[in-house]
């Protein structure tokens, strides 16, 4: 038996109209924030960053592939990982469908990670993705843009999301961690908790004009929430994100019950006795 409040259609409509006003206010505020974001000063990128890609070693300017704007998703995939971060993977599951649209709007979307290129491409093939993915291994790009950290930085407390984090203290009191979300994700990536957390998620934006590349924006931590294609849908589902019982998402090919195993009649909402 449900414990949620039950009401009449009239009560629902009254509450929905009140919510509509709040939603409209949020939309207007979101538009204002987008304008503020675009009005940030542009900072010239003077470092000569190098990346390994499917076409060989390239510069940051080459990642634009002829477009004037570049969006980089800082995908958590460290050199020791055996698989990409499940959270980053859930976000990246939405990239394939939009990359083409963005490219035709003068915007190139690419993922960048610290792992060697062969690992990235093998994992991309496993996941069925086709978007561009570059390795920044051997360079300072990930470190300069707060997507990767050294063991020394981790021990001393690192700067992430424009805030200084305290020295790392693992939930279990053991060097590798033994419980919690970090440990669960680290296990899925084939590493221990500290190694997993030396990589961090985020996204950065760049623009190229008159031969100069400028850094325009970066966001981290929950700043990438809006990039999760599943979250806007879950936020409109009756039970929302419903994450009270902890971490539930995995790599999309690692769920115990594939969607394809659901009876066809159920997929088409036909009543059955399954």
ABEGO torsion letter per residue (X at the ends): XBABBBBBAAAAAAAAAAAAAAAAAAAAAAAAAAAAAAABBBBBBABBBBBBBAAEBBBAAAAAGGBABBBBBBBBBBAABABBBAAAAAAAAAAAAAAAAAAAAGBBBBBBBABBAAAAAAAAAAAGBABBBBBABGBAAAAAAGABBBAAAAAAEBBBGGBBBBBBBBAAGBAAEABEAAAAAAAAAGBBAAAAAABBBEBBBBBBBGGBBBBABBBBEAAAAAABAAAAAAAABAAEAGAAAEBABBBAAABABBAAABBAAAAAGBBBAX
